[in-house]
Amino acid sequence: MRLQDYSIIRSLDQAAFQQLVHYTSSRVRAAAQAFATSLDTLSAETAQKFEKALTDETFVSLAFTGFGCFIHGKNLAPPHIARKILTLIMYQRLNHFESLMAVVVDDPNGPDRLLSRYVGNWWANFPDSPVKNEFDDIIGFWDCQRGHIPQPFSVMNPSPFDALILNELTRENLDHAYALAYGSLLVLDEEIDRNRVEMAQLERSIGAVTQDLADLRVAENRLIQEEVDISL
């Protein structure tokens, strides 16, 4: 992920930033739908690459949300599906059809609803289409579409004081916001790694218990057969 020009997001007022955040969330929703509906047809290798691209798209959306909340505070509403899809990522359920579709269809008419088309929709023809989901890519895609997407949802109108703070933000402020967002992603990576280890341990435990149950059934059947033989 990269952001070449901080002035782009520094110049956005609350309404525009809210639309950008919901647009990025809508892209995640669309990519998640495409992934879920193609799980049965993808090879294991391609599915793994698709999952990584979807995860990257999600993290970019969350990073933009972090920037927006840092700049506008409570005046900016986080995307509706952000928490749910992040939970799937953390618990390695992103490749589970039912879980993924539950996120996709949640609040389908909300401000981050699916759009009829997306610029840069790499998921529509994956893996043949190049994956472009860096910060600068997403801003460019949004800028191409911003005049043709639904009006953004706002928690409240920003006050003139909020607008003044936005205009006075320095590169140092935005560097700090970026560092916070990037640090959050690192923490999430660590949490995902820990959950991966715990899930692997749980799977091994389940496998061991399953094998023990199978052994018990074999032993039970053997005893039953021996009792039948004795009775005969």
N, C-alpha and C positions, 0 to 999 in steps of 0.2 A: 504494500500500500504506500502511496506517496501523495503529497499535495504540493505542487510546484508553486502555486501562487495563493498565499493566504488572503490576499485582498479580495479574492472572489467571495469567500464566505464572510469576510468582514463587511462586505458591502450589502449583504442580504438583511432585509428587515425581518421582523418576526413572522409575518405572513408568508414570505417567500421561503424562509428557512423551514417553516412548518410544512410547506408543500414539498420541499426537497426531502425532508425526513420521511414523509408519508410515501413519496415516490420511491425512495430506496426500499422501504418496507414492502411496497406493492411488487417491486421487482423480485424480492425474496419470495413472496407468495407465489408469483408466477413460476419462478425457477423450481420451487418446491413442488408445485403441481406437476410440472413436466417430469421431474425426477420420480415422483411417486407413480405416475401413470406409465413410466417406461421401465420400472424396476424388473419386471418379468422378462424383458427382452434384452437387457444389457448384460454384457459379459461381466464377470467379477472385476476385471481390471478397469473396464470402462465405468462401471458403477462406482468404483472407488475414486476415480478421477472426477466424476460428476459430483460426488459427495463433497470432495475437497473444494471444487469450484463454488458449490452452494454455500459451504461454510465460509469461504472467503467473502462471498457476496453478503452474507449475513453480518460478518464482522465489520465490513465497510459501512453497512447500514447502522449498526450499533455505534460505530465511531462517529458518524455524522450526528447521531442522536446525542452523543456525549458533547460534541462541539456545541450543538444547539442549546442543550440544557445549561452548559457553562455560560453561554452568552445571554440567553433569554430567561433562564431560571424556570419558574413555574408557569411562565407564559407559553412554554412549548410543551406539547403533549407527546410523550413517547409513543411509538407505534404500538398498536393493539397486540400484534402477534409476537413482538420482540421477546418477551419473557418466555413464551411457550416454545418458540423454535430454538431459543438458546438452551432451554432445558433439554430438548431432544439432542442437541449437540453434546451437551455435558454428559448425558447418560447414554451416548452412542446409540440413539434411536432414530437417527436421521434417515436410515435406510429401511425403516419399518413403515410399510404402506399405511396401515390404519392410523398410526400416530401422526404421520406426516399429513395425511389428508384431513385429520381432525383440526390441524392448524390452518390448512389452506381454506377450509370452508367456514372457519370461525368468523363471525361478523362479516359476511360477504359483501355487505353494502356499506361498510365503514369507510373512513377517509383513505385507508390504504387498500381499497378494493382493487381487484384485477382490472387492468385496462385492456382495451381491444388490441392494442399494439404497443410494442416497446422498441425504441432505438437500441441497438446493441444487445438484442435478445439472444445471447450465446446459447441458451438452453433449448432453443427451438430446433436446432439441428446439431445437437451434441453427439459426437465429439468433432464433427467436421467444421463447425463454426469456431473461430478463435475466441477464447475466453478473455474478455476485457472487462474487468471490474475493479480497476484501481480507482482511487479517489478522483483523479482528474477525468478518467473515463466517465464515471457516473455523473459528475457535474456537467460534462459535455452532453451526455444523453438527456439529462433533465432539462438543460437549457434548450435543446431542440424540441422538447415536448411540452414545456411548461405552459404554453399558451393553449394547449389542447387537453389538459387533464382537469379533473374536478377541483373546485375551490377547496383550499385546505381547511381543516378543522382547527379552530382556535379555542384555547381555554378562556382567554380574555384578551382584550385589545391591549397592546403594549402602551405604556404611558410615554409621554414625551421624554421623561427622564431616562427610561429604558433605551429609547432611540438614541439619546445623547451618549449614553455609555457605549452603545454599539459603535457609534461613529468614532469614539475616542479610543477604542481598543487598539493596542499596539501589537506589533509582531511578537514582542515578548509575551504579551497576554496569550496570544494564539499558540505560540510555541509551548507555553505552559499547559494550555488546554490539550494540545496534541500529545504532550508527554503523559498527561493524565489518562487520555483515551488509550494510548499505546500501552501504558502500564496496566490498565484494566485488561487489555487483551492478553498480556503476558500472564496475569493472574488467572484468567480463564483457561489459558493453555495448561498451566500447572494443575488446575482443578480437573481439567479433562484427562490429563495423564493419570492423576490419582484415581479418578473414577474408572479409567480403563483397567488399572491394576486391580481395583476392588472387584470390577465385573469379571475379570479373568479368574480371580480367586473364587468368586461365587459360582462361576460356571464349573470350575474344577470340583467344588464341593457338591454341586448338584449332580455332576457326573458320578462322583463317588457314591452318593446316596442312591442314585438310580441303579448303579451296579450292585450295591448291597441289597436293594429290594429285589433285583432280578435273581441274585444268589439265594435269597430267602425263598422266593417262589419255587426255584428249582429244588431246594431242600424240602420244602413243604410237599411238592408233588412226589418226590422220592419216598417220603415217609408214608404218604397216602397209598402209593403203589405197594409199598412193603406191607402195610396193614391189609390191603386187599389180598395180596399173595398169601399172607398168613391165614386169613380167614378161609381161603380156598383149600 
